[in-house]
Amino acid sequence: MQTGMHLDREHCVRAVRSKDARFDGWFFTAVLTTRIYCRPSCPAVPPKAENMTFLPSAAACQQAGYRACKRCRPDTSPGSPEWNLRADLVARAMRLIADGVVDREGVPGLAARLGYSPRQVERQLLAELGAGPLALARAQRAQTARLLVETTPMPMAEIAFAAGFSSIRAFNDTVREVFALSPSELRARVPGNRAASTPGTLALRLPFRAPLNPDNLFGHLAATAVPGVEEWRDGAYRRTLRLPYGHGIVALTPRPDHIACRLTLSDPRDLTVAISRCRRMLDLDADPVAVDERLRADPLLAPLVDRAPGRRVPRTVDEAEFAVRAVLGQQVSTAAARTHAARLVTAHGKPLDDPEGGLTHLFPSPEALAAVDPGTLAMPRTRRATLTNLVRQLADGTLHLGVESDWAEVRARLLGLPGFGPWTADVVAMRALGDPDAFLPTDLGIRRAARELGLPATPAALTARAESWRPWRAYAVQYLWATDGHPINFLPA
């Protein structure tokens, strides 16, 4: 689907009539006669075309006075792939809103992070999404509230606070307005008892656009897992989370039509942020059909795509953590990189309890690592200097890595740091910053795969060939890596 297709009425009507789930989250169908809004794949009988109007966000639907459909639950659609594809102001703002910045820092805080005035941000979001930052954040709060009402036994007052509402009244009014039900009526509609078996633990389903191939996604996360911070246990990838109000532990299990997510949080206000970061780590808002169609157009890549479509880019829940780990992994094996990281975690990470498994620490913050005596770091002198310089700049704010980062700008900044070559900068752009077009032409595994497939094997020639893969070269990297027998390419047993 192309940018702006939500304004193309003919394509939208066709998607709704065919109940095409690929377009869920791209746009929403508002029905003029019933005043209800739906996702394109709603199982109900499609309304007449003249009764449909199309809006680019759930927030715009809510602002226009439409209520969420009780059958297709449009507020639970996967997010629009555009926000992870683009690097402009609107996309960066949407990534920050998903990360809860408006609730924590207000619109002025959102604008300050983006380097624009609040009025500029408001104007651009209204122009493209039909809703400003407050309305978009309110729609997100409503979705979080519904999730807590339906899946936990939490009292309504606690849910209002956890979902980010400023008062019980605002919570009640918003839920009733968006879902045409009171919070207690919403809970009464849930069959049986869906409360999590462990107190303080939430069991959720994370939707995605099919197809999704879990092999390299979970294989990569499990094979590179840092002991104490991450583990593969009982068919789930588990890890600790540093969050704005506290910490958490998440377990993520691939299922045929969703990712099962179990979250334990020290502060329930972190729920929205935790979900957003897990979705981002697993690249769940990607549009795999668009990605695979582009890559399949190359006859030498087509067999790889056809064999295992729907590969995602494994990302991170913490951009600074990933940058540190990328430096630790320079010119060493996966096992050696895990060993180096585990030493840092044991010595400088914040301890926590995990009643269900073997997680012991949060990964150390840049501030904690910046205070470490470099002489105590067991690594080559040049890499020690690279790491020390990186964590110092992260800690003092000279370098910022976040969901709102401008990919090209940060990549250029990284290349200016001592010890950062193209491979390290590009792997940070790909896996930490989420640039879908980041490319690793100097990577030995990529060059070996290229040679075996008959693609150019030198970095310059491969980069030239990969022009036709834009803007999805990070996904091409996943398909090329998958030709190897490395454990990162296989779902753990």
Secondary structure, DSSP 4 states (H G I P E B T S, - for coil): --TTGGG-HHHHHHHHHTT-GGGBTTBEEEETTTTEEE-TT-SSPPPPGGGEEEES-HHHHHHTTPEEPTTT-GGGSPPPTHHHH--SHHHHHHHHHHTTHHHHHHHHHHHHHHTS-HHHHHHHHHHHHSS-HHHHHHHHHHHHHHHHHHH----HHHHHHHTT-SSHHHHHHHHHHHHSS-HHHHHHTS-S----SSTTEEEEEE--PSP-BHHHHHHHHHHTPPTTTEEEETTEEEEEEE-SSSEEEEEEEE-SSSEEEEEEESSGGGHHHHHHHHHHHTTTT--HHHHHHHHHTSTTTHHHHHHS--B-----S-HHHHHHHHHHTTTS-HHHHHHHHHHHHHHHSEE---TTSS--EEPPPHHHHHTS-GGG--S-HHHHHHHHHHHHHHHHTSS--STT--HHHHHHHHHTSTT--HHHHHHHHHHTS--TT---TT-HHHHHHHHHHTS--SHHHHHHHGGGGTT-HHHHHHHHHTTS--GGGS---
